[in-house]
Amino acid sequence: MVDLTFKYTILYVQNVAQTLAFYEAAFGFNKGMLHESGDYGELVTGNTKLSFSSIALMTSLGKKPGTQVDLNACFEIAFETTDVPAALTKALAAGASMVQDVETMPWGQTTAYVKDLNGFLVELCSPITL
């Protein structure tokens, strides 16, 4: 058996420093690190890191990254909070774009959706209570 741990998710962006600053302002995360090259950075998000790498770096490494230009999301990042309306207000004030206002789902969870400055879909959600 192989012992694996989900360590981090890396999003490819044009400007890592700008993206870190946005996530600090919009969602309240702290910057964990930004490499001196400016091509890689991480947020303090608990055991699993949310990281960003520059499209230029990934291209130079032969990874052929795509960009988030399609209006239809193919994945989402979810941040849990006990106050979705307040989190939504903060994200919008920092420059996030509204996708879905606060709604209560049939299973009792409250959600809202925004797009970050790179066009990535971000869910703001309450804990699920069954």
N, C-alpha and C positions, 0 to 999 in steps of 0.2 A: 504494500500500500504506500502511495506517495502522499506525504503530508503537505498540503498547499494552503496558503493564506492569501486572501484577496487584499493586496497591498495598496494599489492605487489605480485610478483612472486618469488617463492623460488625454486632454483635448488639444488639438492642433489649432493654433491661433496666429494671427498676424503679429500681434504685439503682446508679449507675455507680461511685461510690467504694467501696461495699461489694463490688461485683463485682471491681474491680481488686485490692482487698486479698485476696479469696479466691484469685484466680489467682496472686498473688504467693506466698501460703502453700501452696496446693495443688500448684502446678506449677513454682514457682521463677522465674517471670518477674519482671522489674522493671517498675515503672510508668514509662512514657515521659513521659506528661503527663496531667493532669486539668484541664480548663478551669475557670476560676474559678466558673462557674455551676454546676459539678458535673454538667452534662448530657452531657458528652462526655469520653472518656478513651481512652488507648492504652497498650498494653504494648509493651515492647521485645522483638520477636520476629523480628528479622532484617529482610530486605528487604521482606517482606510483613507489614504490621501487623495485629494483632488488636485491634480497637477496640470500644468500647461507647458507645451513645447511649441516653439516657433515653427511655422510652416517652412521657413527658410532652412532651419536645422534639419528637419525631417527630409526635406528635398535633398540636401547635401549628403545625407546618409542613404539615399536611394530608396526611401520609403514611399515616395509618390503620394503624398497626402492630398486628399480632396479638401474642398472648402465648403462651409455651410452656406450655400447660396440658395438652395431649394427651400421654398416656404413650407414644405411638408417635413415634419420632424421624423427621423428614423430611430430616435432614442430620446430619453429624457433623464435629467438629473433631478432627484427629489431631496428636498430639505424639509425635515420635520420640525414643527413648532406647535406650541399650544395656542398661538395667536396668529392665525393665518391673515386676517385683515391687516393687522399691524405690519406683518412681514411684507405683505403686498404693497402697502403704502410706502414702506422704506425702499423696496426694490424699484418701484416706479420713480421715486424721488431721485434715485441714483442713476436713472437713465434706462432702466429695463423697459421693454415694450410689452404692453398688455396683450395676452392671448385669451385668457378666460378669467373673468372676475370670480370672486369668492362664491363657491357653491357647496351645498351639502349633498354628498353622494348617498345613494340608497342604503349603503352599508354603514352610514353614520359618520364617515370621515369628511372633513371639510378640506377643500382643495382650491387652489388658484394656480394659474399658469402665466409665466412671462417668458420672453426671450431675452437672453443676455446681449451684450454689445456685439458679440460675434454671431448671433442668430441661433444659439443653442437653446433648446427648450428646457425650462426649469420649473419643476412643480414645487409649490409650497403646500404642505399638507399637515393636518393634525394627526396625532396617533390614531391608529385604528382601534376601536373599542368594540369587542364582540360581546 
